[in-house]
Amino acid sequence: MKSGIFALALLSFSLFARPTLAADAIIVMKNFHFSPTNVSVPVGATVTWKNMDGEPHTVASADGLFRSSALDENDTYKFKFDHAGVFKYICSIHPNMRATITVK
């Protein structure tokens, strides 16, 4: 009888429990490119950009939602996405560097 109650409690917990951690992502700036260029993350995820180039880069969204300062080699910038959408961004120093984050 005890094992049946435990199994029912475990089943109830698994059906109604929500994950508390989002799947975060890391984007590398290398050779004047963002890699990967298209990333999908869930709402609540934090995206980290890391500059692996010897030149400074920025991360600037087209809609003005987020913008980093100039990142030197090995510097990082983090942003937490708290709502769904498609967010295009560039390096404002090198505008040919373009990428997209989709938040679902």
C-alpha positions in Angstrom: 0.0 0.0 0.0 2.8 2.4 0.9 4.5 1.8 -2.5 1.2 2.6 -4.3 0.9 6.0 -2.4 4.5 6.8 -3.2 4.0 6.0 -6.9 0.9 8.2 -7.0 2.7 11.0 -5.3 5.6 10.7 -7.7 3.3 10.7 -10.7 1.4 13.7 -9.4 4.7 15.6 -8.9 6.0 14.8 -12.4 2.7 15.8 -14.0 2.4 19.2 -12.3 6.0 20.2 -11.6 7.5 22.8 -13.9 11.2 23.0 -14.6 12.9 25.9 -12.9 16.0 26.2 -15.0 16.0 27.4 -18.6 18.3 26.1 -21.3 20.9 28.8 -21.6 23.0 29.4 -24.7 26.5 30.5 -25.4 27.4 32.4 -28.6 31.0 32.9 -29.6 32.3 35.9 -31.6 35.2 34.6 -33.7 36.6 35.5 -37.2 34.1 38.4 -37.4 31.1 36.1 -37.1 28.6 35.1 -34.4 28.5 31.3 -33.9 25.9 29.9 -34.0 24.1 32.6 -36.0 20.6 31.3 -35.2 19.8 30.2 -31.7 16.5 29.1 -30.2 16.0 29.3 -26.4 13.0 29.1 -24.1 11.6 32.1 -22.2 13.7 32.7 -19.2 17.0 31.6 -20.8 20.2 33.6 -20.4 22.3 34.0 -23.5 26.0 34.6 -23.1 28.2 36.1 -25.8 32.0 35.6 -25.6 34.4 37.5 -27.8 37.2 35.2 -29.0 38.6 37.7 -31.6 41.5 40.0 -31.0 39.3 42.9 -32.1 36.5 44.4 -30.0 32.8 43.5 -30.8 29.4 44.5 -29.5 26.0 42.8 -29.3 23.2 45.2 -30.2 19.6 44.2 -30.9 17.7 45.8 -33.8 14.8 46.7 -31.5 17.0 48.3 -28.8 16.1 45.6 -26.2 19.8 44.8 -25.4 23.2 46.4 -26.2 26.6 45.6 -24.8 29.6 47.8 -24.5 32.6 47.0 -26.6 33.8 43.6 -25.7 37.6 42.9 -25.8 39.0 39.4 -26.4 37.7 37.0 -23.8 35.1 39.5 -22.5 31.5 38.3 -22.1 28.0 39.8 -22.2 24.8 38.2 -20.8 21.2 38.9 -21.4 18.1 37.1 -19.9 15.2 36.8 -22.3 12.0 37.1 -20.3 9.5 37.1 -23.2 9.0 35.3 -26.5 10.0 36.8 -29.8 12.5 36.9 -32.6 15.4 39.1 -31.9 17.9 40.2 -34.6 21.2 41.6 -33.5 24.5 42.9 -34.9 27.9 44.0 -33.9 27.6 47.8 -34.1 31.3 48.1 -34.8 31.2 45.5 -37.6 27.5 45.6 -38.9 28.2 42.7 -41.3 28.1 40.5 -38.2 24.4 39.5 -37.9 22.5 36.8 -36.1 19.1 36.0 -34.7 17.8 34.6 -31.4 14.3 33.0 -31.3 12.7 32.8 -27.8 9.8 30.4 -27.5 
